[in-house]
Amino acid sequence: MTEKEKMLAGELYKDYDGELVALLAHAKKVCEEYNRTPREEREKRLAIMKSLLGKTGEALNIESNVWFDYGCHTEVGENFYANHDCVFLDCAKITFGDNVFIAPQCGFYTAAHPLDPAARNAGLEFAKPITVGNNVWIGGGVKVLPGVTVGDNCVIGAGSVVVKDIPANSVAVGNPARVIKKLK
């Protein structure tokens, strides 16, 4: 398997692999172009983002500054909005459903590192996918960690750190995030 194939399969991979380094550099270049493009140039910004992401709906609005590790491993549904300063470490797939609204300074981190220091120091890491359902609102400063699924119709409170799955129709808050209310 290539290092990219290992990465996408959730296995340990070498993060300094030439193919991965080139893909990372490309995504950073595209993000830099997007972040420099004035908000008033909506069609150009939309074209740039659609060229980077793996899949998008037609209604897509992502505020600057935004950063993706790869971009091509992130899929967003219809009516997607991400506010300023969001980070998407999409070493594994990140999938967002329809009608997802993300507040400023949120992070979606699929990348993880081994507990063994020798493996970490050798440049090994792994990644686990993140899935966010339909009709989800994610408050400011939320961090979603590797392998998490957020179900449909959820609200994640500002500042939360989501370390485990959140069932559909829930309000979750805190560090670690926990369900405090079920929605009808």
C-alpha angles and dihedrals in degrees: 000000000000119000089252091053090049090049093052091045092056094248128131111280139173109257093202094062112137096237092049093046090053092049091048091050091050093051092048090051091051091047090051090052091048093048091051094049111097116247089237089067090073098158093050092048091049091051092049093050093045089053090055105041124076093231136354140177121234095257104065128150123173119171124218134286100049131151133198126182093213107347093200090081093058122087124186129190130220121307096019121170129181119179127215126315102013123158126206114190094191102178084135124029119292112197125189123188128216123301097021117161120191123191124217125297098017124152132205109193120187093164119098136172133221119260089228108091093211091057091046092048089051089062096253121147139153136210137216124197126252122214125192117187132217125297095018126156117198117194128223120295096010117156120203114197133211120297097013126142120198110198129225121289096018132148118205112199123234116277095017123146109212109207100157138032118291114212121232119276095026140131110215128184141166143042103315094022114239132181111260100169140021117221126216 
